[in-house]
Amino acid sequence: MSPDRLPPVAPEVLAEAVEGLTARLRKKLDAAIAGCADGAVAEPDGSVSVRFGEDALVTLRPGPHGVIAAADQVVCGCLLAPRCLHRAAALGASPLADPEHPGPTPDPGPDPGPEPLPGSGGDPVGGPGVGSRHEAQAGPDGAMQGHGDPEPEPALSGAQVRAAHGLWRAAAEALAAGVTAGGAVVQTELLRAGHTARLAGLPRAEAAALRVVRGLRAARERSGSHRLADLTDAFRELLYVAGMSASGAAGPQLTGVARRAYRPGGALRVYGLCREPVLSATGYGGVVTHLVAPDGAAYSVSDVRPGGLARARGAGSAPVALGGAVLDHAGLARGGLRIAGATVSPEGRLGAGRGVRASPLRGVAWTEEPAAALFARPAAEAVAAQLADPEADPDRDPVAGAALLGCDVEVVGPYGEDLLVRETRPEAPLLRLRAAHPHPELPYTENLRRLAARPGLKVRVLGRPDLDRAATLRPLAVGPVPDAEYTLRLPDEWLGRADLGYDRLQGDNFPPAPAATGPAAPGPASAEAGDPDPLADSPLWRVRRLLETGVAGGRRAVAEAARGAGPLAADGPLRRAGFTTAAELTAIVATEADRRDRDGFGRLIDPSPEHYAWAWLAAATHLTAARRSLVAASWR
């Protein structure tokens, strides 16, 4: 039986079980967890039993929502229970439940409708903004206030600061251990500290801790969903949030909110831009339809539920569950809605509450307002605005997505699975269009290949910039460029755009190839010569490799790598390229990793990991800022 079929367990229940073990039993916990799934059996009454040898049987009885939320829901028949290894191992093998979403119980009050769950491995999350994110809030007089209204930033309480200190220490210990030594005991300390942070009112800190624990589990299990780069980013987020909160300097953006509350949005008119399939590695699938209001505010309607690929493909034509609207998502992406009694999340997601009423409107083409505004300014300006926005900062919530932008481009040619294009403005750089989702059953990659086969084709593109890659746009939809002869030819019912995640471009959607009047259009080889990625030749990869070495092998691996004469230890290339600060910060990381203190008798002892964690965090934060600077420059 797969461990994924074990019932999810609340983090605090697992932490309590591991804390009750003796030091001798804790040393055996990882080995006991590894063999748990083989002895797990689903019982007819809905419980799951896990047998350990002849004398011990652990029974897990999840609650109504399928989650182990209390200690008495897990019992063991051995003499040491409940402080036994068997019970802790069974809980340790179970997936972690999200404490903010313990089950499918609807929110009290107006029902916000189905809410997409965060995916993994870069899967899109429903509702990233199109322009500025719209956040409707009720003011003291009942009037609606916009996203940009100033709000006071209350200081953290003493309990919050103490909880953040505890989480910082646990995160520093986990970083020093790395994946190699980051077993169940280290993970449990993070869970316990994260739960304490949640009780103190620091939900973002707990979410960051859960992300690290899940990443450590995936790495130690050698899961196909594990990416060392993602775990490195998760550690940076956790250390930053915990460290800033422990200093008392964290504002509302760092403390976070326990739930994405839906607020009254009044009467709205919204128009469809495109729809995007959502497919997560955890088995969720669905669709997000992106919308824009007459004032340019971004909204979305999402429908994401368990079902995987089949549901992601089918949801694109499923009915829209919003106020009795008679549209499906395909129709909404090319239509509009007039909504009365709207409910809106801070991310601009429209809820389907009981008081919401919606009626269809005529859609607008991309050449009409408000959609035309997305294509009115150069892509470089739009990306620069996003990078300067706090929502796009390195310390932003990792679940938040980049806003959509539009641009007119000319196809250059293929670049592996990507497509090289050039924006149709003077002295524009090469841009790389990369599939918004790599799954072969979704038509993204196939559509990009068809476009790449027609150099010189002019295309209007709406997509999401990849703020971690140089000059890279993940297109969601394409359409013809106004007044261009060699451009797409789409059916009238498509309203001038094709959703790349659902619609498949065919031969009759392309014009006849123009007669050659000059040099041949660039093919794959010449396209590669124009690689738009300045990060490829940047020595910043040395910093990234050192940080990832620390995450994988702990501080000892960093110390050993820095002692050697290999590329990880050489900061010369960084200094010669002008990255002097990066070279100094990596040197500090190496020094702290190799530091050994002595006790009063002169014996070597392991130092506190906190100085090393601060050095690692400084280097990681600087690396993120440096990469973002290069990304911004690559669009100009």
C-alpha positions in Angstrom: 0.0 0.0 0.0 1.4 3.4 -0.9 2.1 5.9 1.9 -0.1 8.4 0.0 -3.1 6.2 0.9 -2.5 6.6 4.6 -4.8 9.2 6.1 -3.3 12.7 6.4 -2.2 13.7 9.9 -2.3 17.1 11.5 1.3 18.3 12.1 0.8 18.8 15.8 -0.4 15.2 16.3 2.8 13.8 14.7 5.0 16.2 16.7 3.4 15.2 20.0 3.9 11.5 19.2 7.6 11.9 18.3 8.2 14.1 21.4 6.9 11.3 23.6 9.7 8.9 22.4 12.8 8.2 24.3 16.2 9.1 22.8 16.8 5.4 22.0 13.5 5.1 20.1 14.1 8.3 18.2 17.2 6.9 16.7 15.1 4.0 15.3 12.3 6.1 14.0 13.5 6.7 10.4 14.0 2.9 9.8 10.6 2.2 11.3 8.9 4.7 9.0 10.5 3.3 5.9 8.8 -0.1 6.4 5.4 1.2 7.5 3.5 1.3 4.2 4.2 -2.4 3.4 2.1 -3.4 6.4 -0.8 -1.0 6.0 -4.3 -2.3 5.3 -7.5 -0.4 4.7 -10.3 -1.7 6.9 -14.0 -1.9 5.9 -14.9 0.7 8.6 -12.7 3.3 7.0 -9.8 2.9 9.4 -6.3 1.9 8.4 -4.2 -0.6 10.3 -0.4 -1.0 10.2 1.1 -4.1 11.6 4.6 -4.1 13.1 5.7 -7.8 13.5 3.6 -10.2 15.5 2.8 -8.2 18.6 2.0 -4.6 17.5 -0.9 -3.3 15.5 -1.5 0.4 15.0 -5.0 1.5 14.0 -5.6 5.0 12.4 -9.2 6.2 12.5 -9.5 9.5 10.6 -12.3 11.9 11.4 -15.2 13.0 9.3 -12.9 14.9 6.9 -10.4 12.0 6.5 -7.7 13.6 8.7 -6.0 12.4 11.9 -6.6 15.5 13.9 -6.4 14.2 17.5 -4.1 11.9 19.3 -6.8 9.4 20.3 -7.5 8.7 16.7 -4.3 6.6 16.6 -4.0 3.6 18.9 -1.4 0.9 19.3 -1.8 -2.5 21.0 1.7 -2.8 22.4 2.7 -2.3 26.0 4.5 1.0 25.5 1.6 2.7 23.8 0.9 5.6 23.4 4.6 6.5 23.8 5.7 3.8 21.4 7.8 3.6 18.3 5.0 1.9 16.3 2.5 4.7 16.7 5.0 7.5 15.9 6.2 5.6 12.8 2.7 5.1 11.5 2.0 8.8 11.9 5.4 9.7 10.4 4.7 7.7 7.3 1.3 9.5 6.7 1.1 12.6 4.6 0.8 15.9 6.4 -2.5 17.6 6.5 -2.8 21.3 5.8 -4.1 22.8 9.1 -5.7 25.7 7.3 -7.8 23.4 5.1 -8.5 20.3 7.2 -11.4 19.1 5.0 -13.9 20.1 2.4 -16.2 21.9 4.8 -17.5 25.1 3.2 -16.7 28.4 4.8 -19.4 29.9 7.1 -21.5 32.6 5.5 -21.5 33.1 1.8 -20.0 30.1 0.0 -17.0 31.2 -2.0 -17.3 28.1 -4.2 -14.5 25.7 -5.1 -11.1 26.9 -4.3 -8.0 25.6 -6.1 -5.3 24.0 -4.0 -1.6 24.9 -4.5 0.1 22.5 -6.9 3.8 21.5 -6.8 6.7 21.6 -9.1 5.7 24.9 -10.6 2.1 24.0 -11.3 -0.1 27.1 -11.8 -2.3 28.1 -9.0 -5.8 29.5 -9.7 -6.1 33.2 -9.7 -2.8 34.9 -10.2 -3.5 38.5 -11.2 -3.7 40.0 -14.7 -2.7 43.5 -13.8 -2.6 44.8 -10.3 -4.3 42.4 -7.9 -7.7 43.5 -6.8 -8.4 43.4 -3.1 -11.8 44.6 -2.0 -12.0 45.5 1.7 -14.8 47.2 3.6 -13.9 50.4 5.3 -15.3 51.7 8.5 -18.1 53.5 6.7 -19.0 50.4 4.7 -17.4 51.7 1.5 -15.1 49.5 -0.5 -11.4 50.3 -0.3 -8.8 49.3 -2.9 -5.7 47.2 -2.7 -3.4 50.3 -2.4 -5.0 51.8 0.7 -2.5 52.3 3.5 -2.9 50.1 6.5 -1.2 50.3 9.9 1.4 47.7 10.7 1.0 46.6 14.3 4.0 45.4 16.1 4.3 41.7 16.9 3.4 40.5 20.3 5.8 38.9 22.7 4.3 35.5 22.1 4.7 35.9 18.3 8.4 36.9 18.7 9.1 34.0 21.0 7.3 31.6 18.6 9.3 33.0 15.7 12.6 32.5 17.7 11.7 28.9 18.2 11.0 28.4 14.6 14.2 30.1 13.6 16.2 27.8 15.8 14.5 24.7 14.4 15.0 25.9 10.8 18.7 26.6 11.5 19.1 23.1 12.9 17.3 21.6 9.8 19.5 23.6 7.4 22.7 22.5 9.2 21.5 18.9 9.0 20.5 19.0 5.3 18.5 16.3 3.5 21.1 13.7 4.6 20.5 14.1 8.3 17.1 15.7 8.1 15.1 12.7 9.2 11.8 12.4 11.2 13.2 13.9 14.4 14.5 17.1 12.7 11.2 17.4 10.7 9.2 17.0 13.9 11.0 19.9 15.5 10.1 22.0 12.5 6.4 20.9 12.7 6.2 21.6 16.5 7.8 25.0 16.0 5.5 25.7 13.1 2.4 24.7 15.0 3.4 27.0 17.8 3.9 29.8 15.3 0.4 29.2 14.0 -1.1 29.4 17.5 0.7 32.7 18.0 -0.8 34.1 14.8 2.0 33.5 12.3 0.3 31.4 9.6 2.8 32.2 6.9 5.7 31.0 9.1 3.9 27.7 9.7 3.1 27.3 5.9 6.8 27.8 5.2 7.8 25.2 7.7 5.3 22.7 6.2 6.8 23.4 2.8 10.3 22.6 4.0 9.2 19.4 5.8 7.3 18.2 2.7 10.4 18.9 0.7 12.7 17.0 3.0 10.3 14.0 2.9 10.2 14.1 -0.9 14.0 14.3 -1.1 14.6 11.5 1.4 12.0 9.3 -0.3 13.6 10.1 -3.7 10.2 11.2 -5.0 9.8 12.1 -8.6 8.3 15.5 -7.5 11.5 16.5 -5.6 13.6 19.3 -7.0 16.6 20.5 -5.0 16.1 24.0 -6.3 12.6 24.1 -4.9 13.7 22.9 -1.5 16.5 25.5 -1.5 13.9 28.2 -2.1 11.7 26.8 0.6 14.5 27.0 3.1 15.2 30.6 2.1 11.5 31.5 2.6 11.4 29.8 6.0 14.5 31.4 7.3 13.6 34.8 6.0 10.1 34.8 7.5 11.2 33.3 10.8 14.2 35.6 11.1 12.4 38.8 10.3 9.5 37.8 12.6 11.9 37.0 15.4 13.4 40.4 15.1 9.9 41.9 15.6 10.2 43.7 12.2 7.6 41.7 10.4 4.5 43.4 9.0 1.2 41.8 7.8 2.8 40.6 4.6 5.2 38.3 6.6 2.7 37.2 9.3 0.2 36.1 6.7 -3.5 35.3 7.0 -4.9 32.0 8.2 -7.5 31.8 5.5 -8.0 33.6 2.2 -11.2 35.4 3.3 -13.8 36.4 0.7 -15.1 39.9 1.1 -18.1 41.7 -0.5 -17.2 43.1 -3.9 -20.5 44.7 -4.8 -21.6 44.9 -8.4 -19.0 44.0 -11.0 -18.6 43.7 -14.8 -15.8 41.4 -15.9 -14.6 40.2 -19.3 -12.8 37.0 -20.2 -9.2 37.0 -21.3 -8.2 33.3 -21.5 -8.5 30.0 -19.6 -5.6 28.0 -18.1 -5.6 24.3 -17.2 -4.4 23.5 -13.6 -2.7 20.2 -13.0 -0.9 19.4 -9.7 1.4 16.6 -8.8 -0.9 15.8 -5.9 -3.8 14.7 -8.1 -5.8 17.9 -8.4 -7.0 19.2 -11.8 -9.2 21.9 -13.1 -9.3 25.3 -14.8 -8.8 28.9 -14.1 -10.4 31.5 -16.3 -8.7 34.9 -16.2 -10.9 38.0 -16.3 -10.5 41.8 -16.3 -12.7 44.6 -15.2 -13.3 47.9 -17.0 -10.9 49.6 -14.6 -8.1 47.0 -15.4 -8.4 45.1 -12.1 -7.7 41.4 -12.3 -10.1 38.7 -11.4 -10.4 34.9 -11.9 -12.9 32.1 -11.7 -11.5 28.7 -10.7 -12.7 25.1 -10.6 -10.0 22.8 -9.2 -10.7 19.5 -7.5 -9.3 16.0 -7.3 -9.2 14.3 -10.6 -5.8 14.9 -12.2 -5.3 15.2 -15.9 -8.8 14.0 -16.9 -10.4 16.7 -14.9 -7.9 19.4 -16.0 -8.9 18.6 -19.6 -12.6 18.4 -19.1 -12.9 21.4 -16.8 -12.1 23.7 -19.7 -15.7 23.2 -21.0 -17.4 22.6 -17.6 -20.2 25.0 -16.4 -19.1 28.0 -14.5 -20.3 27.7 -10.9 -21.0 31.4 -10.2 -24.4 32.9 -9.4 -26.4 30.8 -11.8 -24.4 31.9 -14.9 -25.3 29.9 -18.0 -21.7 29.9 -19.4 -19.1 27.3 -19.4 -15.4 28.2 -18.9 -14.8 28.2 -22.7 -17.6 30.7 -23.1 -16.5 32.8 -20.2 -13.0 33.0 -21.5 -14.4 34.7 -24.6 -17.4 36.3 -23.0 -18.2 38.3 -19.9 -20.4 38.5 -16.7 -22.4 41.1 -14.9 -22.3 40.1 -11.2 -24.4 41.3 -8.4 -23.4 40.7 -4.8 -19.9 39.5 -5.8 -17.5 38.0 -3.2 -13.8 38.5 -3.9 -10.7 37.0 -2.3 -7.5 39.1 -1.8 -6.0 37.5 -4.9 -9.0 38.5 -7.1 -10.7 35.1 -7.1 -14.5 35.4 -7.4 -16.6 33.3 -5.0 -19.8 31.5 -5.7 -21.7 32.6 -2.6 -25.4 32.0 -2.1 -26.2 35.7 -2.6 -24.2 36.0 -5.9 -26.1 36.5 -9.1 -24.5 36.6 -12.5 -25.7 37.2 -16.1 -23.7 36.8 -19.3 -22.3 39.8 -21.2 -20.8 40.1 -24.7 -17.1 39.4 -24.7 -14.5 41.9 -25.8 -11.7 41.2 -28.3 -8.1 41.8 -27.3 -8.2 44.9 -29.5 -10.9 46.5 -27.3 -10.7 47.9 -23.9 -10.2 46.9 -21.2 -8.2 44.0 -22.7 -6.3 46.2 -25.1 -4.5 47.9 -22.2 -2.5 44.7 -21.5 -0.8 45.1 -24.9 -0.3 48.9 -24.8 3.1 49.1 -23.2 6.4 47.2 -23.9 6.8 43.9 -22.1 10.0 45.2 -20.4 8.1 48.0 -18.7 5.4 45.5 -17.5 8.1 43.1 -16.1 10.0 45.9 -14.4 6.8 47.0 -12.7 6.2 43.5 -11.4 9.7 43.1 -10.2 9.4 46.4 -8.3 6.0 45.4 -6.8 6.2 44.0 -3.3 4.0 41.1 -4.6 6.9 40.1 -6.9 9.6 40.6 -4.3 11.9 37.7 -3.4 10.2 37.6 0.0 6.7 37.3 -1.4 4.4 34.4 -0.7 5.7 31.5 -2.8 2.2 30.6 -3.8 1.6 34.0 -5.4 2.0 34.1 -9.2 3.2 36.8 -11.6 0.6 39.0 -13.3 -0.3 38.4 -16.9 1.2 40.7 -19.6 0.6 40.9 -23.4 2.9 41.7 -26.3 3.2 41.4 -30.1 6.0 39.2 -31.2 7.6 37.8 -34.4 8.6 34.2 -34.5 12.4 33.6 -34.8 12.5 29.8 -34.5 12.7 26.8 -32.1 15.0 26.5 -29.2 14.7 22.9 -27.9 11.1 22.6 -26.6 10.9 26.4 -26.4 10.2 29.1 -29.0 12.3 32.1 -29.6 10.5 35.3 -30.6 11.3 39.0 -30.8 8.9 41.7 -29.7 7.8 43.9 -32.6 9.4 47.1 -31.4 12.7 48.7 -32.2 15.8 47.1 -30.6 13.7 44.5 -28.7 15.6 41.5 -27.2 14.9 37.9 -28.0 12.3 36.3 -25.7 11.8 32.7 -24.9 8.3 31.3 -24.9 8.2 28.2 -22.6 5.2 25.9 -22.2 3.1 27.0 -19.2 2.8 23.3 -18.3 5.0 20.5 -19.6 2.5 17.6 -19.5 2.5 16.0 -23.0 -1.3 15.5 -22.9 -1.8 19.2 -22.7 -1.5 21.0 -26.0 1.0 23.7 -24.9 4.1 22.1 -26.3 2.5 21.0 -29.5 1.1 24.5 -30.2 4.5 26.1 -29.6 6.1 23.6 -32.0 3.6 24.6 -34.7 4.3 28.3 -34.2 8.1 27.6 -34.2 7.8 26.1 -37.7 6.8 29.4 -39.1 9.6 32.0 -38.8 8.5 35.5 -39.4 4.9 34.9 -38.2 3.6 37.8 -36.1 1.6 36.7 -33.0 -0.1 38.5 -30.2 0.7 36.7 -26.9 -0.8 36.8 -23.5 1.1 35.0 -20.8 2.9 35.1 -17.4 6.5 36.1 -17.2 8.8 33.7 -15.5 10.5 36.0 -13.0 13.2 33.4 -12.2 14.4 33.0 -15.9 15.9 35.5 -18.2 13.5 36.9 -20.8 11.1 34.0 -20.5 7.3 34.2 -21.0 4.9 31.3 -20.4 2.2 31.9 -22.9 -1.4 31.1 -22.1 -3.1 32.3 -25.2 -2.2 33.7 -28.7 -4.0 35.7 -31.3 -3.4 37.6 -34.6 -1.6 40.9 -34.6 -3.8 43.7 -35.8 -3.1 45.0 -39.3 -0.4 42.3 -39.9 -0.5 40.2 -43.1 1.5 37.2 -42.0 -0.3 36.3 -38.7 -2.8 33.8 -37.3 -6.2 33.2 -38.8 -8.6 32.0 -36.1 -12.3 31.2 -36.3 -14.7 34.0 -35.6 -16.2 32.1 -32.6 -12.7 32.1 -31.0 -13.0 35.9 -30.7 -9.4 36.4 -31.9 -7.5 34.2 -29.5 -6.6 30.6 -28.9 -6.1 29.1 -25.4 -2.9 27.2 -25.7 -3.8 24.8 -22.9 -7.1 23.8 -24.6 -7.3 24.8 -28.2 -5.1 23.1 -30.8 -3.7 25.2 -33.6 -4.2 23.5 -37.0 -2.9 24.1 -40.5 -5.9 26.3 -41.5 -5.1 28.6 -38.5 -1.9 29.7 -40.3 -1.4 31.8 -43.4 0.4 30.6 -46.5 4.2 30.9 -46.2 5.4 34.2 -47.8 7.7 34.0 -50.8 11.4 34.3 -49.8 12.7 37.7 -50.7 15.9 37.8 -48.7 18.1 35.8 -46.4 16.5 32.5 -45.2 14.6 32.7 -42.0 16.6 31.5 -39.0 16.3 27.8 -38.2 17.1 25.9 -35.0 20.9 26.4 -35.3 20.8 30.1 -35.8 18.1 30.5 -33.1 20.4 28.9 -30.6 23.1 31.4 -31.5 20.7 34.1 -30.2 20.2 32.4 -26.8 18.5 35.2 -24.7 19.6 33.8 -21.3 22.4 35.8 -19.7 22.2 33.7 -16.6 23.6 30.7 -18.6 27.1 32.2 -18.6 26.9 34.0 -15.3 29.1 32.7 -12.5 26.2 33.0 -10.1 25.6 29.3 -10.6 28.6 28.8 -8.2 26.6 30.5 -5.5 23.5 28.5 -6.2 25.5 25.2 -6.3 27.1 26.0 -2.9 23.7 26.8 -1.3 22.1 23.7 -2.8 25.1 21.6 -1.5 24.2 22.9 2.0 20.6 21.9 1.6 21.4 18.4 0.3 24.3 17.6 2.6 24.2 20.0 5.5 26.9 22.4 6.7 29.6 19.7 6.7 29.1 19.2 2.9 29.5 23.0 2.4 32.7 23.0 4.5 34.2 20.1 2.5 33.2 21.6 -0.8 34.8 24.9 0.2 38.0 23.3 1.3 38.6 21.7 -2.1 40.2 23.3 -5.2 37.1 22.7 -7.4 34.8 25.2 -8.9 32.7 25.6 -5.7 35.7 26.9 -3.8 36.9 29.4 -6.4 35.4 32.9 -6.0 37.7 34.3 -8.6 35.1 34.1 -11.4 32.6 35.9 -9.3 34.9 38.8 -8.6 36.1 39.0 -12.2 32.5 39.2 -13.3 31.8 42.0 -10.9 29.9 40.0 -8.3 32.1 41.0 -5.4 29.3 40.9 -2.8 28.4 37.4 -3.9 32.0 36.3 -3.6 32.3 37.8 -0.1 29.0 36.2 1.1 29.9 32.8 -0.2 33.2 33.0 1.6 31.4 33.8 4.8 29.1 30.8 4.3 32.1 28.6 3.9 33.8 30.0 7.0 30.7 29.6 9.2 30.2 26.1 7.8 33.7 25.1 8.8 33.7 26.8 12.2 34.4 24.6 15.2 34.2 25.9 18.7 35.9 24.5 21.8 34.5 24.0 25.3 36.1 25.1 28.5 38.5 22.1 28.4 39.7 22.8 24.9 37.7 20.0 23.2 36.1 20.6 19.8 32.3 21.0 19.9 29.7 21.6 17.3 28.8 25.4 17.3 25.3 26.8 17.2 23.9 26.6 13.7 22.4 30.0 13.9 25.4 32.0 12.6 25.7 29.6 9.7 22.0 30.0 8.9 22.3 33.8 8.9 25.2 33.6 6.5 23.4 31.1 4.3 20.3 33.3 4.2 22.3 36.4 3.4 23.9 34.6 0.4 20.6 33.2 -0.8 18.8 36.5 -0.5 21.6 38.3 -2.4 21.5 35.6 -5.1 17.8 36.0 -5.6 18.1 39.8 -5.9 21.1 39.4 -8.3 19.2 37.0 -10.5 16.1 39.2 -10.5 18.3 42.1 -11.6 19.7 40.0 -14.5 16.2 38.9 -15.4 14.9 42.5 -15.5 17.9 43.5 -17.7 17.2 40.6 -20.1 13.8 42.1 -21.0 15.3 45.4 -22.1 
